[in-house]
């Protein structure tokens, strides 16, 4: 369920005035997309679910201070990424087993068993290449291509200058391309 900015603002206003049902609607509207984004950035579904719940809990606690002149989703991503940054400081690599949904879609669109096998191999190769990226590079790739966020939204979420986001994204794509080419010979 996708909300227009006006509808989202109305729900935020109602939630700020204590309307629990309005906040539940905001959760329902943003949870699937936010979960997919978080899942690409963390270890497993359980961790992603915990981060998702904590994100909404933090939003609920600070909703009175939220200014609704911008979409809620980038704000949610910022909170989730800030939570994950703590765990990234202690982890060098992140598991990216969350590509299963994408792989299932690719496999469904493949016209033949051979095409399905090639799609599966491509997905596995991409997952290996993504694992080799630093958390900072992986984050910009996931936020840009999974969460479909703009450069400005990514910069805000990661607290980076827009040009740094562009550089990280360029370098991450270059590293992914090189890794894929090296593996293919």
Number of C-alpha atoms within 10 A of each C-alpha: 10 11 14 9 14 12 12 21 19 14 22 23 19 15 20 18 12 14 13 14 12 19 22 14 17 23 15 13 16 18 19 13 17 22 21 19 25 29 24 24 26 23 17 16 16 11 15 22 15 12 22 26 16 15 21 21 12 14 18 16 9 11 19 14 9 15 12 16 9 12 16 18 19 21 17 20 25 19 20 25 23 16 15 18 15 10 13 18 9 8 11 12 16 20 16 21 17 19 15 14 11 12 18 15 11 18 19 13 12 15 10 11 10 10 15 18 13 15 20 18 13 15 19 17 17 18 18 18 19 24 18 18 21 15 21 15 20 23 23 26 24 21 24 18 11 16 21 14 18 14 19 16 21 26 20 17 22 21 13 12 13 17 12 12 25 16 13 18 21 15 14 22 18 12 17 21 14 13 19 16 10 9 11 8 6
